[in-house]
Amino acid sequence: MKQMLKQQMKNVPKDQQEKILKLVSENPELFQKIGSEVQEKMKQGKDQMTATIEVMKAHQDELKGIM
């Protein structure tokens, strides 16, 4: 999973990459849940960006809590 994230974030500054990887590794259940929900919305016909925004808004309080 870390390798996939690193590939997705190749244009993100290294310090930001480290912060994101740390958050994901400390909270894997939350990020797996978010990923599953995004995939489900995409199966319903939404594009990836729209699905991601909707799911992130739904989990906004949880994400603020871990940052």
Phi, psi and omega per residue, in radians:
M1 nan -0.691 3.131
K2 -1.074 -0.707 3.136
Q3 -1.103 -0.715 3.126
M4 -1.098 -0.776 3.125
L5 -1.087 -0.736 3.135
K6 -1.069 -0.711 3.108
Q7 -1.125 -0.724 -3.120
Q8 -1.167 -0.485 -3.046
M9 -1.855 0.464 -3.056
K10 -1.075 -0.412 3.130
N11 -1.679 0.046 -3.137
V12 -1.577 2.414 3.115
P13 -0.964 2.568 -3.056
K14 -0.982 -0.719 -3.116
D15 -1.135 -0.647 3.091
Q16 -1.206 -0.665 3.099
Q17 -1.043 -0.771 -3.135
E18 -1.081 -0.737 3.125
K19 -1.085 -0.774 -3.123
I20 -1.148 -0.787 3.131
L21 -1.080 -0.653 3.115
K22 -1.136 -0.791 3.114
L23 -1.046 -0.767 -3.122
V24 -1.157 -0.745 -3.104
S25 -1.234 -0.474 3.113
E26 -1.459 -0.338 -3.081
N27 -2.354 0.975 -3.037
P28 -1.116 -0.596 -3.111
E29 -1.101 -0.773 -3.132
L30 -1.074 -0.795 -3.085
F31 -1.267 -0.521 3.025
Q32 -1.175 -0.706 3.110
K33 -1.088 -0.788 3.121
I34 -1.072 -0.792 3.133
G35 -1.053 -0.732 3.128
S36 -1.124 -0.733 -3.135
E37 -1.160 -0.666 3.094
V38 -1.103 -0.794 3.135
Q39 -1.048 -0.719 -3.141
E40 -1.094 -0.760 3.130
K41 -1.150 -0.602 3.106
M42 -1.188 -0.626 3.079
K43 -1.137 -0.467 3.118
Q44 -1.399 -0.027 3.052
G45 1.885 0.034 3.133
K46 -1.499 2.607 3.085
D47 -1.303 2.867 -3.022
Q48 -1.047 -0.736 -3.101
M49 -1.127 -0.827 3.139
T50 -1.078 -0.797 -3.140
A51 -1.074 -0.758 -3.130
T52 -1.121 -0.771 3.140
I53 -1.075 -0.785 -3.133
E54 -1.080 -0.776 -3.119
V55 -1.194 -0.716 3.140
M56 -1.133 -0.657 3.072
K57 -1.116 -0.682 -3.134
A58 -1.149 -0.518 -3.107
H59 -1.857 0.317 -3.055
Q60 -0.973 -0.796 -3.110
D61 -1.138 -0.718 3.113
E62 -1.112 -0.717 -3.140
L63 -1.171 -0.686 3.094
K64 -1.108 -0.625 -3.126
G65 -1.136 -0.525 -3.112
I66 -1.610 -0.206 3.133
M67 -1.620 nan nan
